[in-house]
Amino acid sequence: MAEQVKIGSAAAVQSKPANVCFGCGEANAAGMHLQFSRDDRRRRVIGTFRLEDRYQGAPGMAHGGIVALVLDEALSKVSRFYDVRAVTAELNVEYLKPVRVGDEIHVEAHQELAEGRNLFHVGEIRDAAGRVLARARGRFVVVDPEKFRRVNGVNLG
């Protein structure tokens, strides 16, 4: 929940800000509400989804931007294994086969390399038969949450 302010009063209740992220935010009514699980042993982020018709580009196929978003969300969550906050600096997506709306897809991501503040994460989307439909490699830059808040006026939570 975001900051709550009582109208007509200076009193405010501070709490963790609401997650309004379009991909994973529970507080975004128009968002996708993607949820991932963790495989702590292998340090992998995993998700299973069925993309709705409203996310299609060409008839029957998920829009390429939505495919990229799903991969970016999974890759970004990998940073949590290392107890850091990081933002996407680069994202390269390979679209290998159509991702069909309504079909079950499996997403998995992990860290490939870390160089200072740069974290390189990779991930794939597979269909129910295990065929790779899309893959991505992203570079994420570790940020100081307090500095981010001061500069951008946004709390990373």
Secondary structure, 3 states (H helix, E strand, C coil): CCCEECCCCCCEECCCCCCCCCCCCCCCCCCCCCCCEEECCCCEEEEEEECCHHHECCCCEECHHHHHHHHHHHHHHHHHHHCCEEEEEEEEEEECCCCECCCEEEEEEEEEEEECCEEEEEEEEEECCCCEEEEEEEEEEEECHHHHHHHHCCCCC
